[in-house]
Amino acid sequence: MMTAKLDKADCERALADLTGWDFARDGVAITKTYKFKSFVAAFGWMSSAAILAEKANHHPEWFNVYNRVEVMLTTHDANGLTERDFALAAQFDAL
């Protein structure tokens, strides 16, 4: 499902609605690092996040070490950020 790439101004407005997210890859992605009390807590969050991502058919790039999960979102088909990235970021934050 192709989604329209957002322009810079729309991306900046959408990012302002999120907490702790920053632009990455020269503005074509957003990223956030989540920190948890333990590896089990981090892995549990990843499991819940994976279910949300699968339901949205929009999958993050992520990296986990012990209690830290680094998440990067972008829409590869659009070669940049779309509404789907910001919506999934908000869902991740709600976990």
Backbone torsions as a table, in degrees:
resi	resn	phi	psi	omega
1	MET	NA	114.1	-179.2
2	MET	-79.5	134.2	177.8
3	THR	-123.7	144.4	-176.8
4	ALA	-71.2	135.2	176.0
5	LYS	-68.4	134.9	178.3
6	LEU	-81.1	148.6	175.0
7	ASP	-79.3	171.4	-174.6
8	LYS	-57.7	-44.1	-178.7
9	ALA	-63.0	-42.6	178.2
10	ASP	-64.5	-39.7	178.0
11	CYS	-63.7	-42.5	179.2
12	GLU	-64.3	-39.8	177.5
13	ARG	-65.2	-44.0	-179.3
14	ALA	-66.4	-39.1	179.7
15	LEU	-65.8	-34.0	179.7
16	ALA	-63.3	-23.2	179.2
17	ASP	-82.3	-8.2	-178.9
18	LEU	-106.8	154.3	178.7
19	THR	-109.2	125.7	173.7
20	GLY	85.6	0.3	178.4
21	TRP	-92.7	144.8	178.7
22	ASP	-133.8	160.1	173.9
23	PHE	-72.8	148.8	177.2
24	ALA	-141.0	167.4	178.3
25	ARG	50.7	50.0	178.3
26	ASP	57.0	35.7	174.9
27	GLY	87.5	5.7	179.4
28	VAL	-98.5	5.3	178.6
29	ALA	-150.5	163.6	170.8
30	ILE	-123.2	152.0	-175.9
31	THR	-142.2	151.5	176.4
32	LYS	-153.0	145.3	174.1
33	THR	-109.7	123.4	175.6
34	TYR	-99.2	139.6	177.0
35	LYS	-122.8	136.7	-175.6
36	PHE	-124.8	173.0	-178.7
37	LYS	-73.8	-23.5	-175.4
38	SER	-157.3	171.3	175.0
39	PHE	-63.6	-41.1	-179.2
40	VAL	-62.4	-41.2	178.5
41	ALA	-65.0	-41.8	178.5
42	ALA	-63.5	-44.3	-179.0
43	PHE	-67.2	-37.7	176.9
44	GLY	-62.2	-42.3	176.8
45	TRP	-62.0	-43.5	179.5
46	MET	-60.5	-39.1	178.4
47	SER	-63.1	-44.3	178.0
48	SER	-65.8	-41.8	178.9
49	ALA	-64.1	-36.9	179.6
50	ALA	-63.2	-37.6	178.5
51	ILE	-65.7	-43.6	176.8
52	LEU	-61.3	-44.1	-179.5
53	ALA	-63.0	-42.3	-179.7
54	GLU	-64.6	-43.2	178.1
55	LYS	-61.4	-34.5	179.8
56	ALA	-85.4	-6.1	-174.3
57	ASN	50.5	44.7	-178.1
58	HIS	-145.5	109.4	-166.3
59	HIS	-109.5	133.0	-177.5
60	PRO	-79.2	161.2	162.9
61	GLU	-96.0	128.7	179.5
62	TRP	-146.6	162.0	-175.8
63	PHE	-141.3	132.1	-178.0
64	ASN	-124.8	130.1	168.4
65	VAL	-134.6	121.8	-179.5
66	TYR	45.5	-104.9	-173.6
67	ASN	-102.2	12.5	-174.6
68	ARG	-119.5	134.7	175.5
69	VAL	-126.1	117.4	176.0
70	GLU	-97.6	125.9	-176.2
71	VAL	-117.6	136.6	173.4
72	MET	-129.3	132.4	179.3
73	LEU	-122.1	136.5	173.2
74	THR	-159.3	161.0	176.5
75	THR	-108.4	103.3	-175.0
76	HIS	-60.8	-39.4	-179.6
77	ASP	-61.3	-31.7	-178.7
78	ALA	-95.1	-4.9	-177.8
79	ASN	56.8	42.6	179.2
80	GLY	166.3	-159.3	-175.7
81	LEU	-91.3	140.7	176.9
82	THR	-131.1	175.0	177.0
83	GLU	-58.2	-29.7	-179.0
84	ARG	-62.1	-36.6	-179.6
85	ASP	-65.6	-45.8	-177.9
86	PHE	-71.0	-34.8	177.2
87	ALA	-65.3	-43.1	179.6
88	LEU	-68.9	-37.0	176.2
89	ALA	-59.4	-43.2	178.6
90	ALA	-64.2	-38.4	177.5
91	GLN	-66.0	-40.6	177.6
92	PHE	-61.4	-43.0	179.7
93	ASP	-64.0	-32.4	-179.0
94	ALA	-71.1	-18.6	178.0
95	LEU	-66.5	NA	NA
